[in-house]
Amino acid sequence: VQLQASGGGLVQAGGSLRLSCVASGRAFSTYAVGWFRQAPGKEREFVQSIRASGDATYSADSVKGRFAISRDNAKNTVYLQMNRLKAEDTAVYYCAARGGSYMYTDPRMYDYWGQGTLVTVSS
């Protein structure tokens, strides 16, 4: 599976962005997908994840109620809708995939990674 993340950019605090993660390869619908982010000088951190079937999601407390993950398996795409953005959301955002339905929060558990897309929130 190859992943391509896109949709990042510069936005003012309080604004919104939608990130996309498009997968190539077979059987994407059998992979759980997670979004992670890494700010300068910090470790990569979990944001949200979604089960392969799309019927369950899990969120970090820091983005709960502001971000929403979803997927369209017919389009091999996972989305991250980010609302009410804050300056502390500034980071490179990565999508990652792992076979199976379990939604891991540990980035070491994911096998496939996209290249990352930069989100900058100005205050």
C-alpha positions in Angstrom: 0.0 0.0 0.0 1.3 3.4 -0.9 -0.2 6.5 0.7 -0.3 10.1 -0.5 -1.3 12.8 2.0 -2.5 16.2 0.8 -4.5 19.3 1.8 -2.2 21.1 4.1 -1.6 24.8 4.0 -1.7 28.1 5.9 -4.8 29.0 7.8 -5.7 31.5 10.5 -6.6 30.3 13.9 -10.3 29.3 14.1 -10.3 28.2 10.5 -10.7 24.8 8.9 -8.8 22.5 6.6 -9.5 19.0 5.2 -6.6 16.6 4.7 -6.9 13.7 2.3 -4.9 10.4 2.3 -5.2 8.5 -0.9 -4.1 4.9 -1.1 -2.9 2.8 -4.0 -2.9 -0.9 -3.9 -5.4 -3.6 -3.3 -7.7 -4.2 -0.3 -7.4 -0.8 1.2 -10.7 -1.5 2.9 -9.0 -4.1 5.1 -6.5 -1.5 6.6 -7.0 0.6 9.7 -5.7 4.2 9.1 -4.3 6.7 11.5 -3.4 10.3 11.3 -0.3 11.5 13.2 1.4 14.8 13.4 4.9 16.1 14.2 5.7 19.6 15.2 9.3 21.0 15.0 11.4 19.6 17.9 8.7 17.2 19.1 7.9 13.6 18.7 5.3 12.3 16.3 2.0 12.1 18.1 -1.3 10.3 17.4 -4.3 12.4 16.2 -7.1 10.1 15.1 -7.6 6.7 13.7 -10.4 4.8 11.9 -11.3 1.1 11.6 -11.0 -0.6 8.3 -14.7 -0.7 7.9 -15.1 2.9 8.9 -17.6 2.1 11.7 -15.4 3.2 14.6 -12.9 6.0 15.2 -10.6 7.0 18.0 -9.3 10.4 18.9 -6.6 12.1 20.9 -8.1 14.3 23.6 -6.3 17.3 22.2 -8.4 17.3 19.0 -11.6 15.7 20.2 -14.6 17.7 19.1 -12.6 19.7 16.6 -11.3 17.1 14.2 -13.1 14.3 12.5 -11.7 11.3 10.6 -13.7 9.5 7.9 -13.1 7.3 5.0 -14.5 6.4 1.6 -13.3 2.9 0.7 -14.7 3.1 -2.8 -12.3 6.0 -3.4 -9.4 4.5 -1.3 -9.4 7.7 0.6 -9.3 8.7 4.3 -10.1 12.3 5.3 -9.2 14.4 8.3 -11.6 17.4 8.7 -9.9 19.9 11.0 -12.1 22.7 12.5 -11.4 25.5 15.0 -7.7 25.2 14.3 -5.3 26.5 16.9 -1.7 27.6 16.6 -0.6 24.5 18.5 -2.1 22.3 15.7 0.8 23.5 13.5 2.7 20.4 12.4 3.4 18.0 9.5 0.5 15.6 9.3 1.0 12.0 8.2 -1.4 9.3 7.4 -0.5 5.7 8.1 -2.0 2.3 7.5 -1.9 -1.1 9.0 -3.7 -4.3 8.0 -6.5 -5.4 10.3 -9.2 -3.5 12.1 -7.5 -2.5 15.4 -6.9 1.2 15.7 -3.5 1.7 17.2 -2.3 5.0 18.6 1.4 3.9 18.7 3.0 5.0 15.4 5.4 2.0 15.6 2.4 -0.3 14.9 1.8 1.1 11.4 3.4 -0.4 8.4 2.8 2.1 5.7 3.2 5.9 5.8 2.4 8.8 3.5 4.9 11.6 2.9 3.3 14.2 5.2 1.6 17.5 4.5 2.3 20.7 6.4 -0.4 22.5 8.3 0.5 26.0 9.6 -2.0 27.8 11.8 -1.3 31.5 12.3 -2.5 33.1 15.5 
